[in-house]
Amino acid sequence: LVAAAGGLHGFIGRDGPIITDSGGFQVFSLSRPSAEDGLEMKSRRPSKQKGDEGLLIRTNEHGVLFKSYRDGAHVALTPESSVEAQKLLGADIIIPLDELPPYHIDRDALERSVYMSHRWEARSLQTHLADVRQQAMYAVIHGGVDADLRRMSVEYLSSLPFDGFAIGGSLGKDTAELVAVLAFLMPLLPKDRPNHLLGIGDVGSILGSIPLGIDTFDSTFPTRNARHGQLLTRTRGAFNVLRAENATLHEPPCTQCACQLCTHHTVAYLHHLFKAKEPTAATLATAHNLHYMGWLMKSQREAILKNEI
């Protein structure tokens, strides 16, 4: 369907760059939630796991096998099939398949996981290079919070002809540990190729990561939070429109925002829409939070150009 429409750009009407991921995060999120999960896995919903064992059947050298949360059908995902799918989607930047081990993991098990991810990524790169199509592929740096494994991952993957580097794996239990990992890792990356922080995009993490040299981010943070009524604003900070006191707040959420919500509606109106379970509520809140993130990143780019960061 998407390929017939000319890829994602034609299908969704976007003329800017698009980055797609391997599907690995989604597969590993189907495993049973655990107290061992790190910052990047906290948003998993147990309702999709359907049983104590989760839906992830096995992970091995070939790839991963999991059960569909929709109908229980078995689905195999390999490094090669992931790349082929992203080729069909017409992505500008492709992320290869990698394993996402939990935050609290035995060091030997983590090392085995890193080596397997490296082998998967090398296979992905071979598939990509056989049919480049003016698309780029980023390597995924692994190693959890282990400095030696992170260094080893950078050294190996930077020896291969990847177009850039994505920072993946477990990045710590909180923002402070994330920043500490990046402070060690970023000086090791080649300066002549771009980098991307996978799956982390809350405001605190972004503001802590940009001064360390992170170029781009991806995250469900602004849109997921919007669907639950949390707005990100320049004038009020982050606040939840569902709180009772907002039922009679006849003011725009942010007077400095030019989005549809802030220029035409009030907090009280959005509160009413959420309470009435109107789909328009999520649409307005999502558009607002995306507008905020656009402003935030624009302000960071301007600060970089002024040598303020």
URSUL-V455351 format. One record per residue. N is the residue number from 1. RES is the residue in one letter. PHI is phi as a letter, one per 20 degrees, with the letter a starting at -180 (* if undefined). PSI is psi in whole degrees, -180 to 180 (NA if undefined). OMEGA is omega as a letter, one per 30 degrees, with the letter a starting at -180 (NA if undefined). Layout:
BEGIN
N & RES & PHI & PSI & OMEGA
N & RES & PHI & PSI & OMEGA
END
This chain:
BEGIN
1 & L & * & -52 & a
2 & V & f & -44 & l
3 & A & f & -39 & a
4 & A & f & -24 & l
5 & A & e & 1 & a
6 & G & n & 21 & a
7 & G & n & -178 & a
8 & L & f & -36 & a
9 & H & g & -46 & l
10 & G & f & -36 & a
11 & F & f & -42 & a
12 & I & d & -2 & l
13 & G & m & 40 & l
14 & R & d & 132 & l
15 & D & d & 6 & l
16 & G & e & 175 & a
17 & P & f & 150 & l
18 & I & c & 132 & l
19 & I & d & 132 & l
20 & T & d & 151 & l
21 & D & d & 170 & a
22 & S & f & -18 & a
23 & G & n & -6 & a
24 & G & f & -42 & l
25 & F & f & -45 & a
26 & Q & f & -38 & l
27 & V & f & -49 & a
28 & F & f & -21 & l
29 & S & f & -12 & l
30 & L & e & -9 & l
31 & S & f & 165 & a
32 & R & f & 131 & l
33 & P & g & 146 & a
34 & S & b & 155 & l
35 & A & f & -13 & l
36 & E & e & -8 & a
37 & D & f & 145 & l
38 & G & e & -170 & a
39 & L & g & -40 & a
40 & E & f & -11 & a
41 & M & d & 5 & a
42 & K & f & -19 & a
43 & S & e & 4 & a
44 & R & f & 145 & a
45 & R & d & 115 & a
46 & P & g & -23 & a
47 & S & f & -23 & a
48 & K & e & -8 & a
49 & Q & f & -30 & l
50 & K & l & 65 & l
51 & G & p & 166 & a
52 & D & f & -26 & a
53 & E & e & -9 & a
54 & G & m & -172 & a
55 & L & d & -3 & l
56 & L & e & 118 & a
57 & I & e & -54 & l
58 & R & a & 156 & l
59 & T & c & 127 & l
60 & N & b & -171 & a
61 & E & g & -33 & a
62 & H & f & -40 & a
63 & G & q & -143 & l
64 & V & c & 149 & l
65 & L & c & 129 & a
66 & F & b & 166 & l
67 & K & d & 136 & l
68 & S & f & 133 & l
69 & Y & f & -10 & l
70 & R & e & -51 & a
71 & D & c & 4 & l
72 & G & n & 2 & l
73 & A & f & 144 & l
74 & H & f & 134 & a
75 & V & c & 130 & l
76 & A & d & 137 & l
77 & L & c & 123 & l
78 & T & d & 165 & l
79 & P & g & -41 & a
80 & E & f & -45 & a
81 & S & f & -31 & l
82 & S & f & -45 & l
83 & V & f & -44 & a
84 & E & f & -39 & l
85 & A & f & -42 & a
86 & Q & f & -30 & l
87 & K & f & -45 & l
88 & L & f & -33 & l
89 & L & f & -18 & l
90 & G & m & 31 & a
91 & A & f & 149 & l
92 & D & e & -37 & l
93 & I & c & 127 & a
94 & I & d & 137 & l
95 & I & d & 127 & a
96 & P & f & 161 & l
97 & L & f & 136 & l
98 & D & b & 161 & l
99 & E & e & 144 & l
100 & L & d & 90 & l
101 & P & f & 159 & a
102 & P & f & 167 & a
103 & Y & f & -52 & l
104 & H & e & 99 & a
105 & I & b & 146 & l
106 & D & g & 140 & a
107 & R & f & -41 & l
108 & D & f & -40 & l
109 & A & f & -39 & l
110 & L & f & -42 & l
111 & E & f & -42 & l
112 & R & f & -40 & l
113 & S & f & -43 & l
114 & V & f & -45 & a
115 & Y & f & -39 & l
116 & M & f & -41 & l
117 & S & f & -39 & l
118 & H & f & -43 & l
119 & R & f & -41 & l
120 & W & f & -42 & a
121 & E & f & -37 & l
122 & A & f & -40 & l
123 & R & f & -41 & l
124 & S & f & -42 & a
125 & L & f & -40 & l
126 & Q & f & -44 & l
127 & T & f & -43 & l
128 & H & f & -47 & a
129 & L & f & -21 & l
130 & A & f & -15 & a
131 & D & b & 74 & a
132 & V & f & -46 & l
133 & R & l & 33 & a
134 & Q & l & 29 & l
135 & Q & d & 154 & l
136 & A & d & 158 & l
137 & M & c & 130 & l
138 & Y & e & 139 & l
139 & A & f & 157 & l
140 & V & d & 114 & l
141 & I & f & 130 & a
142 & H & c & -178 & l
143 & G & p & 3 & l
144 & G & l & -137 & l
145 & V & e & 14 & l
146 & D & e & 116 & a
147 & A & f & -42 & a
148 & D & f & -42 & l
149 & L & f & -37 & l
150 & R & f & -44 & l
151 & R & f & -45 & l
152 & M & f & -40 & l
153 & S & f & -44 & l
154 & V & f & -46 & a
155 & E & f & -43 & a
156 & Y & f & -51 & a
157 & L & f & -30 & l
158 & S & f & -12 & l
159 & S & e & -10 & a
160 & L & d & 156 & a
161 & P & e & 53 & l
162 & F & f & 154 & a
163 & D & e & -18 & a
164 & G & a & -174 & a
165 & F & c & 130 & l
166 & A & d & 141 & l
167 & I & d & 114 & a
168 & G & c & -161 & a
169 & G & m & -174 & l
170 & S & f & 129 & a
171 & L & d & 21 & l
172 & G & o & 170 & a
173 & K & e & -16 & a
174 & D & b & 179 & a
175 & T & f & -37 & a
176 & A & f & -42 & l
177 & E & f & -36 & l
178 & L & g & -49 & a
179 & V & f & -38 & l
180 & A & f & -41 & l
181 & V & f & -45 & a
182 & L & f & -36 & l
183 & A & f & -34 & l
184 & F & f & -42 & a
185 & L & f & -43 & a
186 & M & g & -41 & l
187 & P & f & -16 & a
188 & L & e & -21 & a
189 & L & f & 147 & l
190 & P & g & 137 & a
191 & K & e & -12 & a
192 & D & e & 5 & l
193 & R & c & 147 & a
194 & P & f & 164 & l
195 & N & c & 162 & a
196 & H & b & 136 & l
197 & L & e & 115 & a
198 & L & f & 126 & l
199 & G & m & 9 & l
200 & I & d & 122 & a
201 & G & b & 22 & l
202 & D & f & 158 & a
203 & V & f & -45 & a
204 & G & f & -42 & l
205 & S & f & -39 & l
206 & I & f & -48 & a
207 & L & f & -27 & l
208 & G & e & -22 & a
209 & S & e & -35 & a
210 & I & g & -44 & l
211 & P & f & -18 & l
212 & L & e & -7 & l
213 & G & o & 9 & l
214 & I & f & 133 & a
215 & D & e & -50 & a
216 & T & c & 162 & a
217 & F & c & 160 & l
218 & D & b & 144 & a
219 & S & a & 151 & l
220 & T & e & -1 & a
221 & F & g & -56 & a
222 & P & f & -37 & a
223 & T & f & -40 & l
224 & R & f & -45 & l
225 & N & f & -36 & l
226 & A & f & -41 & a
227 & R & f & -19 & l
228 & H & d & 13 & l
229 & G & n & 5 & l
230 & Q & e & 122 & l
231 & L & d & 143 & l
232 & L & d & 123 & a
233 & T & c & 159 & l
234 & R & e & -24 & a
235 & T & d & -29 & a
236 & R & d & -3 & a
237 & G & m & -156 & l
238 & A & e & 132 & l
239 & F & b & 155 & a
240 & N & e & 117 & a
241 & V & f & -16 & a
242 & L & f & -13 & a
243 & R & f & 146 & a
244 & A & g & -38 & a
245 & E & f & -16 & a
246 & N & e & -4 & l
247 & A & f & -25 & a
248 & T & c & 20 & a
249 & L & e & 95 & a
250 & H & e & 59 & l
251 & E & c & 156 & l
252 & P & f & 151 & l
253 & P & g & -38 & a
254 & C & b & 120 & a
255 & T & f & -12 & a
256 & Q & d & 8 & a
257 & C & d & 138 & a
258 & A & d & 17 & a
259 & C & f & 170 & a
260 & Q & g & -42 & a
261 & L & f & -50 & a
262 & C & f & -24 & a
263 & T & e & -13 & a
264 & H & c & -16 & a
265 & H & c & 171 & a
266 & T & d & 167 & l
267 & V & f & -41 & a
268 & A & f & -41 & l
269 & Y & f & -45 & l
270 & L & f & -39 & l
271 & H & g & -46 & l
272 & H & f & -45 & a
273 & L & f & -43 & l
274 & F & f & -45 & a
275 & K & f & -32 & l
276 & A & e & 0 & a
277 & K & l & 37 & l
278 & E & e & 129 & l
279 & P & g & -26 & l
280 & T & g & -28 & a
281 & A & g & -50 & a
282 & A & f & -36 & l
283 & T & f & -49 & a
284 & L & f & -44 & a
285 & A & f & -40 & l
286 & T & f & -48 & l
287 & A & g & -39 & l
288 & H & f & -50 & a
289 & N & f & -35 & l
290 & L & f & -38 & l
291 & H & f & -42 & l
292 & Y & f & -45 & a
293 & M & f & -37 & l
294 & G & f & -43 & l
295 & W & f & -43 & a
296 & L & g & -47 & a
297 & M & f & -36 & l
298 & K & f & -43 & a
299 & S & f & -34 & l
300 & Q & f & -40 & l
301 & R & f & -41 & l
302 & E & f & -39 & l
303 & A & f & -36 & l
304 & I & f & -44 & a
305 & L & f & -26 & l
306 & K & e & 5 & a
307 & N & m & 31 & l
308 & E & e & -12 & l
309 & I & c & NA & NA
END
